[in-house]
Amino acid sequence: SSGVFSYYGKRITSPFAEPEKGDTSVTDAMFFKDAYLSVAETGPMHLGSEHDIKQIHEVIISFKTNSVGHLWCYAENEDGQIQGQYKGTILDKHRIKVFINSRGREFKIRLYLVTSTSSPWQIQEIAIGHLVGKPYT
């Protein structure tokens, strides 16, 4: 629930941290038996305008029918501010909206998906809902 992940002796201490060896204890943990942890991340995106301030308000992820897993989605702006949440199971959900309220000039999106070793999943499309404003000087 806090965006800390532990997987095969490695720990991710915050949603955009790199995996590191060490203490793998997690408080308020969710446990998934026989599962994979998939991590997908975009590079920094300007969303069409390098200099304007943008406000991300949602990330919409479309999955192939019969995809199975549990989803977390986070956005980070250029100042390192992180917004995101756990969305739960993707089973029987073709499209999932993750509501995010973050402002900045560029953003990275990171997804975590926990899936059973015997269950498939596939992302078909990711869309980012945002508004563009003018920077104050």
C-alpha positions as CSV (number, residue, x, y, z in Angstrom):
1,S,0.0,0.0,0.0
2,S,3.0,2.4,0.5
3,G,4.7,1.7,-2.8
4,V,7.4,-0.5,-1.3
5,F,8.1,-3.8,-3.0
6,S,10.1,-6.8,-2.0
7,Y,10.9,-9.5,-4.6
8,Y,13.5,-12.4,-4.5
9,G,15.9,-10.7,-2.1
10,K,15.6,-7.2,-3.6
11,R,13.7,-4.2,-2.2
12,I,12.3,-1.2,-4.0
13,T,11.9,1.5,-1.3
14,S,9.7,3.9,-3.2
15,P,7.8,3.8,-6.5
16,F,10.7,5.2,-8.6
17,A,13.7,3.8,-6.7
18,E,16.0,1.2,-8.2
19,P,15.9,-2.4,-6.8
20,E,18.6,-3.0,-4.2
21,K,19.8,-5.9,-2.1
22,G,19.2,-5.7,1.6
23,D,16.3,-5.8,4.2
24,T,13.2,-7.2,2.4
25,S,10.8,-6.6,5.2
26,V,7.6,-4.7,4.3
27,T,5.0,-3.5,6.7
28,D,1.3,-3.8,5.8
29,A,2.4,-6.3,3.0
30,M,0.3,-8.1,0.3
31,F,1.7,-11.5,-0.5
32,F,1.4,-13.2,-3.9
33,K,2.4,-16.9,-4.2
34,D,4.1,-18.1,-7.4
35,A,4.0,-14.7,-8.9
36,Y,6.1,-12.4,-11.1
37,L,6.6,-8.7,-10.5
38,S,6.7,-6.8,-13.8
39,V,7.9,-3.2,-13.9
40,A,7.3,-1.0,-16.9
41,E,8.5,2.6,-17.1
42,T,8.5,5.4,-19.7
43,G,11.3,7.8,-20.2
44,P,10.7,11.5,-19.4
45,M,7.8,12.9,-21.5
46,H,7.0,16.5,-22.3
47,L,3.5,15.6,-23.5
48,G,3.9,17.8,-26.6
49,S,5.3,21.0,-25.1
50,E,8.7,21.2,-23.6
51,H,8.3,24.6,-21.8
52,D,4.6,24.6,-20.7
53,I,3.4,23.5,-17.3
54,K,1.2,20.4,-17.5
55,Q,-1.2,18.8,-15.0
56,I,-1.6,15.1,-15.3
57,H,-5.1,14.1,-14.0
58,E,-5.3,10.5,-15.2
59,V,-3.5,7.5,-16.7
60,I,-5.7,5.1,-18.7
61,I,-4.4,1.6,-19.3
62,S,-6.1,-0.8,-21.6
63,F,-5.5,-4.5,-21.2
64,K,-6.2,-7.4,-23.5
65,T,-9.3,-9.4,-22.6
66,N,-8.6,-12.1,-19.9
67,S,-5.5,-10.4,-18.6
68,V,-4.8,-11.3,-15.0
69,G,-2.8,-9.5,-12.3
70,H,-2.7,-6.6,-9.8
71,L,-1.8,-3.1,-10.8
72,W,0.0,-0.2,-9.3
73,C,0.6,3.0,-11.3
74,Y,2.7,6.1,-10.4
75,A,3.8,9.3,-12.1
76,E,6.9,11.4,-11.2
77,N,7.5,14.9,-12.3
78,E,10.9,16.5,-12.9
79,D,11.1,17.7,-9.3
80,G,10.8,14.1,-8.0
81,Q,7.2,14.5,-6.7
82,I,5.4,11.1,-7.0
83,Q,1.6,10.5,-7.2
84,G,-0.1,7.2,-7.8
85,Q,-2.0,4.3,-6.3
86,Y,-2.8,0.6,-6.2
87,K,-5.7,-0.2,-8.5
88,G,-6.2,-3.8,-7.5
89,T,-7.0,-6.7,-9.9
90,I,-7.2,-6.2,-13.6
91,L,-9.2,-9.4,-14.1
92,D,-12.3,-8.7,-16.2
93,K,-11.3,-5.1,-16.6
94,H,-10.5,-4.0,-20.1
95,R,-9.7,-0.4,-19.2
96,I,-8.4,1.0,-15.9
97,K,-8.2,4.7,-15.0
98,V,-5.7,5.8,-12.4
99,F,-6.4,9.3,-11.1
100,I,-3.3,11.3,-10.5
101,N,-2.9,15.0,-9.6
102,S,0.6,16.2,-10.5
103,R,2.0,19.3,-12.1
104,G,5.3,19.8,-13.9
105,R,7.0,20.2,-17.3
106,E,7.9,16.5,-17.8
107,F,6.8,13.2,-16.3
108,K,7.7,9.5,-16.1
109,I,5.1,6.8,-15.6
110,R,5.9,3.6,-13.8
111,L,3.7,0.5,-13.7
112,Y,4.0,-2.4,-11.4
113,L,2.0,-5.6,-12.3
114,V,2.0,-8.7,-10.1
115,T,0.9,-11.7,-12.0
116,S,0.6,-15.5,-11.4
117,T,3.3,-17.6,-13.1
118,S,0.5,-19.3,-15.0
119,S,-1.6,-16.3,-16.0
120,P,-1.1,-14.1,-19.0
121,W,-1.5,-10.3,-19.4
122,Q,-1.0,-7.8,-22.1
123,I,-1.2,-4.0,-22.2
124,Q,-2.8,-2.7,-25.4
125,E,-2.6,1.0,-24.8
126,I,-1.7,3.7,-22.3
127,A,-3.2,7.2,-22.5
128,I,-2.3,10.2,-20.3
129,G,-5.0,12.7,-19.5
130,H,-3.5,16.2,-19.0
131,L,-4.1,19.9,-19.2
132,V,-1.6,22.4,-20.5
133,G,-1.1,25.8,-18.9
134,K,1.4,28.7,-19.3
135,P,4.4,29.0,-17.1
136,Y,4.6,32.0,-14.8
137,T,7.8,34.0,-15.0
